[in-house]
Amino acid sequence: MNLRYLGKSGLAVSELSLGTMTFGAQGWGCDEKESHRILAAYLESGGNMIDCADVYAKGESERIIGSFLPTIARDEVLIATKCNFPFNQSPNGVGSNRKHIVTSVEASLKRLGTDYIDIYYLHRIDPTVAAEEVMETLDILKRQGKILYSACSNLPAWRLMADSMEAKARQSSTFVCGQYMYNLIDRSSEQEIIPAMIHQGIGLLCWSPLAGGLLTGKYYGQQSVPQGSRFEYRKNLDVPRFWTQKGKKIADDLQEQALASGLSATQLAIAWLLDKQYVSSVILGAKSVGQLKEAMKGGEIALTDDLRNKLEAISKPDKSYLWSFTDETNQQFRERAQSFPGTVIV
């Protein structure tokens, strides 16, 4: 498996990461035995990034990873986890206040059975806590050696920049990477998130690259959510995100492109993401070894110009005024800069 640098950190990560939200998830995930098989298959393929969160299966996903770690060389893998969502009913058991972050780190370390967490994410924004407190807390944990790198997930661009500027004001390192939903159906991160991350040298990891399974081709031509499917189980989350008229059309168009090219829709969806130079890694979730191996084949595909153009066309996002205006303005200045040798465009 190919490696890429994580932002400007110099940290080498596999271009495909293993997402573990399925581990221990009742109803739609996999049990501990299958989870261990998935972990083994992923590492044997050359992967080195295992991604989790404290709230996945209410801590069970972290525990399952922890029960597997003694079978491998700990320093050869990168373990990532997250905090912010409520884990219990405590008044301070939610958000990015110092007490919750510190308590969450300690609890994750115990469940994972490790002395340190390689990459620790803020799982979402907490507008009640100042950037100063958040970044100082992460700094303290890094100095203690409990986390090696701090990261963010789902933060809006303005907060990502505010936290990054605060870290620089403290003469400290900012987020090493950011984790965002990014796939052929939802390309909204291209508006402000991705430009901000590129500007700050923050690596991008893509979650839900297959749009909850819609981009695998298995729902081709189906107009309603099948009974017993993941979409039915997670109808309040995945259906409004992906199972829309436009989402279904993109998924069906993708399947047709896959059939025409002799590849699978899954492989094309993954290959499209890895074709982006700013993507550090794509997070793959699976509830079986077979699913994982099929998705990993996407890392073996190099898109032709023709196929790349076709995928861009079928997934072209609807752009707001500001998004379109910014794109047009950037293009005008790029063209103007061509007459000024040595100009660097960020």
Phi, psi and omega in degrees: 000137181290154178247151175224156175282146178269099183058224179260018185282337188079004179277123182275123179235149176290143184292348173239122178258158179258114174276142188239023180296337179283341186294117178077004181284118182290134174095321184224001182254213182224158182276180185297319182297313179291325177300318179295323177295320178296314179301314181297316181296320180295313181293323178296333179281352180105003178288152181223004183242117178249120186251134181215185174204151183297330183275354178296118182052034177054044177095347183293325179298315177297318181298320179296318176298316180299325180286343179269329187305323180298346182272355182229173175278109187305318185289352180268357179237157176252123179253125179239140173213179192218164172212160172149312180297151181297132178254338178211189184267008180296141179302330179254020181267032181205153173094194184244025173290159187300318182299314182292319179298311182296315179299319181294318178300313181299318180293320179294320178300320180292315181294322181282341180066039182227160181275341183209156176249127184293312182228123183242122186259143159278119191287336179195175181287147169234099185289352181272351184245131182290151179302327181300315182292317182298308186288328176294318179299314178297325176298314180301315181295325177291318179295329178283349180079011180279331170230149180262322180224145174257154184209174180225160177216132175067015176284141172292161185300322183295322181284325175302316179290320179298315179294321179295317179294323178296318179298318180293324177296330178275003183057042181236170179281143178269194180300134178280332181201166176228144183245120185222150173293125182206119180200180182297335180275319182242103180248021185296337179296341180291341184291303183228328183299304185296316175301321178295319180293318178298316180300323183267359180071032182260129182287149180253127169247135185258123173255157185055049181295339180255014176052053178067016181102351182294330182271015177272346181092351185285347178255016184304127176079353181277134184265338181234159182292124181292144176294140178082359181277167176300325180296323178291320181291325182247041187296333180282344180252298190284329181296307180294333179287317192236320187278067177245173179301315180290319180299317180295322180294317178299316180297317180291321177297321179298316179299321179293321176295322179296314180298321181290332184263355180077019178242176176263157178299321178302312181298319180294318181298320178288316182298324179299319179292314182291345176288344180276123184296331183279354178277124177275320181198151177249128184270120180257128173253147181205152174247008175206158178297323180300316177299317181298313183296324178295315180294323182294339178296338178298335179285352182263359187256130173254119183290138171282162178302319182296314181291322178300315180297322180293319179292323176296320183291316183287341183250011183306122184283154171283120186258137175289172178304308185296321179298311180295317181299317180295317179300315181295318180295315179301318181296320179298318181286330175295317179295320179295322183293341180297337179271359178242091183306140177088357180291132178255124179257123181273000000 
